Amino acid sequence: GRVGKHRKHPGGRGNAGGQHHHRINMDKYHPGYFGKVGMRYFHKTRNQYYCPIINLDKLWTLVPEKIRKELAEKKDGTAPVLDVTRAG
């Protein structure tokens, strides 16, 4: 038709107008998109904080099968000492 012409970027390109004419959409579907939160950390290297975890139900997998059978036969309640640093 003659009324609404097709314009290339009538609302602006990309995420333009998020704080202005597209604010309702941004607040509705992307809450928390604008603003700051937390403390800045310049040049954060992740390998300083490398700390893998191991769940408690997987602890017995660190004990060798032979030692596990020996401990199952003992009835005095001895427990194995595990070095879990390699496993996390």
KERO-848734 format. One record per residue: residue in three letters; x, y, z of N, C-alpha, C in turn. Coordinates in steps of 0.001 Angstrom, whole numbers, plus 500000, padded with zeros to 6 digits. Example, Ala and Ser with C-alpha at 12.3 -4.5 7.8 and 13.67 -1.06 7.14 Angstrom:
REM residues 2
ALA513190494310507800512300495500507800513200496700507800SER512850497750507080513670498940507140512900500030507870
//
This chain:
REM residues 88
GLY500811498804500000500000500000500000500847501250500000ARG500142502360500011500825503647499959501087504233501331VAL500461503662502376500506504340503674501817504065504402GLY502028502809504843503218502495505625504334502046504739LYS505311502905504536506418502552503647507413501682504405HIS508069500806503687509084499959504302510369500759504449ARG510741500969505675511983501689505939513032500685506392LYS514282501027506182515329500058506497515460499795507993HIS515572500809508814515731500614510264514869501631510996PRO513560501462511012512701502482511607512869502623513115GLY513255501573513811513405501679515269514842501811515693GLY515749501935514743517168501951515058517759500571514849ARG519066500514514706519714499234514432520002498470515721GLY519824497173515669520213496311516784519400496560518031ASN520083496774519130519430496964520427519184498432520738ALA519100499260519706518930500696519944517596500968520637GLY517597501969521490516362502395522142515961501542523314GLY516860500769523848516498499913524979516098500698526205GLN516694501875526381516336502706527531515344503797527144HIS514923503823525903514048504905525449512772504338524844HIS512700504213523528511435503851522916511174502344522898HIS512178501521523217511954500073523339512010499626524789ARG511788500548525706511953500232527126510958499178527598ILE509713499232527148508704498284527624509127496861527279ASN509602496672526064510046495340525651511237494868526478MET512196495747526709513388495352527459513040495025528907ASP512174495841529521511802495576530915510995494296531034LYS510177494026530026509283492874530097510021491564529854TYR510817491530528803511432490271528395512896490131528795HIS513553491219529181514967491142529573515199491943530846PRO514586491571531959514798492346533189516246492224533662GLY516781493323534178518161493326534651519191493488533564TYR518765493823532345519720493971531247520598495192531449PHE520027496271531992520777497502532209521181497611533667GLY522273498320533903522719498563535269523940497738535621LYS524428497995536811525630497320537272525285496471538484VAL526066495418538694525907494602539893527262493953540182GLY527637493925541432528888493278541810530080494205541730MET531249493631541961532479494391541994533312494054540768ARG533943495052540201534754494822539011536042494097539373TYR536509493260538466537767492543538652538495492631537320PHE539531493465537258540223493671536001541133492491535700HIS541103492022534483541934490922533989541827489706534891LYS540616489192534996540396488014535839540875486776535107THR541824486068535686542292484818535117541637483684535888ARG540956482814535168540152481782535816540999480691536448ASN542232480491535967542990479365536499543480479612537922GLN543384480831538418543689481044539830542632480401540721TYR541422480284540205540305479788541006539924478373540600TYR540824477658539925540528476298539491540390475410540711CYS539199474872540920538956474040542095537878473022541751PRO538242471880541167537229470895540818536613470287542070ILE535422469748541923534714469185543070534496467704542838ILE534260466987543925533902465573543846532761465356544826ASN531735464660544380530583464408545229530889463290546210LEU530178463300547335530434462307548377530115460893547916ASP529112460752547044528769459406546605529832458821545677LYS530756459635545180531823459147544308533133458926545063LEU533144459140546382534399459010547128534967457598547069TRP534110456597547116534602455228547138535248454827545821THR535014455570544756535675455240543499537164455573543543LEU537576456396544523538995456728544661539769455627545371VAL539056454732546075539713453646546793539893452479545820PRO541087451924545729541286450778544840540393449595545239GLU540069448774544265539129447656544480539644446683545531LYS540972446429545519541552445463546465541401445958547908ILE541707447226548121541608447792549476540152447858549913ARG539269448101548971537847448179549301537334446834549818LYS537807445747549193537377444412549645537972444086551012GLU539227444490551228539856444239552529539109444959553644LEU538735446193553391538026446962554413536623446420554652ALA536011445848553622534670445284553797534709444058554698GLU535848443311554655535957442118555499536245442479556945LYS536951443590557168537257444004558537535981444472559230LYS535873444209560515534687444617561252535010445613562372ASP536263446109562418536633447023563512536351448479563172GLY535772448752561994535348450119561671536458451017561149THR537561450431560655538617451275560112538176451845558768ALA538591453062558513538236453747557276539507454087556515PRO539458454118555199540651454456554435540914455961554481VAL542205456320554429542595457718554349542787458047552869LEU542017459011552392542021459329550963542746460633550707ASP543558460652549661544139461906549181543254462402548045VAL542342463327548363541375463769547363541840465012546615THR543085465440546833543542466653546141543642466428544638ARG544020465219544217544124464940542802542740464859542166ALA541772464390542928540430464201542380539585465466542516GLY540051466420543282539273467634543466538871467762544902
//
